[in-house]
Amino acid sequence: MTVQASIEEAMKYGELLKVQLELPDQLPVTYYGYATGCRDDQLTLATTTHGELRLPLSKVVRAGSVFNEVSDHE
């Protein structure tokens, strides 16, 4: 299963997501929240601590339900 498919599945069932991004020259960043959209290389994630985030899907290296995480590196 791809990262995007894992995100879409979590959206379908309303599951809490764990999303890890790797940005150039930075340490990996992890967010927890609920996906409200996933299209055009953009993931919209609703979080309690940061509000609504728009994240570049191309930089997401690990994502999925907190119970079923998928990585692009595996």
C-alpha positions in Angstrom: 0.0 0.0 0.0 1.3 3.4 -0.9 1.5 6.4 1.5 -1.3 8.1 -0.4 -3.5 5.0 -0.3 -2.9 4.6 3.4 -4.0 8.3 3.9 -7.1 7.8 1.8 -8.0 4.7 3.7 -7.6 6.5 7.1 -9.8 9.3 5.7 -12.5 6.9 4.6 -12.8 5.5 8.2 -12.1 8.8 10.0 -9.0 7.4 11.7 -6.3 9.4 13.4 -3.2 9.8 11.2 0.5 9.9 12.0 2.3 11.8 9.2 6.1 12.1 8.9 7.6 14.7 6.5 11.3 15.0 5.5 12.1 18.5 4.3 15.5 19.4 2.9 18.1 20.4 5.5 15.8 19.7 8.4 15.1 16.8 10.8 11.9 14.7 10.1 8.7 16.3 11.4 5.8 14.2 12.7 2.2 15.4 12.9 -0.9 13.7 14.3 -4.4 14.7 13.0 -7.3 13.9 10.8 -6.9 14.2 7.0 -9.6 16.4 5.5 -8.2 16.3 1.9 -5.6 14.6 -0.2 -5.1 15.8 -3.8 -2.8 17.6 -6.1 0.3 16.8 -4.1 -1.3 18.4 -1.0 -2.5 16.8 2.2 -4.8 18.8 4.4 -4.4 17.7 8.0 -6.6 19.0 10.9 -4.6 19.0 14.1 -5.5 20.1 17.7 -2.1 21.8 18.2 -1.4 23.5 14.9 -4.9 23.9 13.4 -5.3 23.0 9.7 -2.1 22.2 7.9 -1.5 22.0 4.2 1.4 19.6 3.7 3.3 18.7 0.5 2.4 15.1 -0.2 5.7 14.6 -2.1 7.6 15.2 1.2 5.5 12.7 3.3 7.7 9.6 3.8 5.6 7.8 6.4 1.8 8.0 7.0 -1.2 6.1 8.0 -3.6 5.4 10.8 -1.8 5.4 14.1 -2.7 1.7 14.1 -1.5 0.9 10.6 1.4 3.0 9.5 2.9 2.8 6.0 6.4 4.0 4.8 7.6 4.8 1.4 11.1 3.6 2.5 10.1 0.0 3.3 
